[in-house]
Amino acid sequence: MTHRLTSEEINQYCEKYTSVERPELYDLNRQTNLRTELPVMLSGHLQGKVLSMLSHMIQPKYILEIGTFTGYSAICLSEGLQPGGKLITIDTNAETSELCMEYIHKCHLQDKIEVVIGQATEIIPTLDIEFDLVFIDADKINYSNYFDLVVDKVKSGGYILADNVLYHGDVLDLTKAGKNAKAMHAYNEKINQDIRMESVLLPLRDGIMISRKK
Ligand SMILES: C[S@@+](CC[C@H](N)C(=O)[O-])C[C@H]1O[C@@H](n2cnc3c(N)ncnc32)[C@H](O)[C@@H]1O
């Protein structure tokens, strides 16, 4: 199963003309492949660099990530944090989060990234922080709930990114789509109709929705 909508050749060409991954991220990708059951969930070189670039452009003070996995995207997003800034990342899986902690230490990011283990729907309401940037990348079925839970915690002019919104292209035919693709389509519709948000859906990897709170 691939999460990519572009051909392998195009992807390789794009990666060739994208700045190289830092060695710790290359290594984290390898270890994720060796030590986890679903390594395809990791963002990877190209998307990781896009997340890093967006974070550098936004220069956030506070970032929330929903869906840590082994920490690849968290490390990329943390690269644009303001001095003294912080990224909080939530995941239910304590085992994969351990690999994330290992690489947070290798990258000396322990003061910048906090990993919280638990159900995102329970943890988000306990966070009393105004976020500049939120990255939604957990269970698809809850994307719309995550949006509702975070939108009031996002600064005006802040951003919400959502991954996998094209769900391998399955959003195009809802008669054959499974529950995850249907949930992604519902999220896209919801964001598109929300007058508080301005959005662009990029066909990067599995589709990423970039939404700015007006
Ligand atoms: C696609 S992976 C995240 C990939 C990561 N952001 C990256 O780019 O490398 C999705 C993660 O969401 C986590 N997850 C699923 N349901 C969750 C929930 N209800 N609350 C918090 N995390 C959840 C899974 O354990 C999994 O590690």
The ligand as a Gaussian input file, in Angstrom:
#p B3LYP/6-31G(d) Opt

LIG

0 1
 C       -0.211000       8.392000      10.567000
 S        0.421000       8.108000      12.158000
 C        1.239000       9.623000      12.533000
 C        2.461000       9.831000      11.676000
 C        3.350000      10.972000      12.101000
 N        2.615000      12.208000      12.270000
 C        4.413000      11.179000      11.049000
 O        4.149000      11.937000      10.109000
 O        5.473000      10.566000      11.113000
 C       -1.025000       8.156000      13.130000
 C       -0.793000       8.019000      14.636000
 O       -2.011000       8.388000      15.296000
 C       -2.116000       7.649000      16.475000
 N       -3.516000       7.660000      16.922000
 C       -4.563000       6.944000      16.407000
 N       -5.689000       7.211000      17.090000
 C       -5.365000       8.119000      18.039000
 C       -6.098000       8.797000      19.048000
 N       -7.411000       8.566000      19.224000
 N       -5.461000       9.685000      19.846000
 C       -4.134000       9.907000      19.692000
 N       -3.380000       9.282000      18.748000
 C       -3.983000       8.406000      17.940000
 C       -1.608000       6.259000      16.080000
 O       -1.197000       5.534000      17.224000
 C       -0.475000       6.599000      15.109000
 O        0.786000       6.556000      15.753000

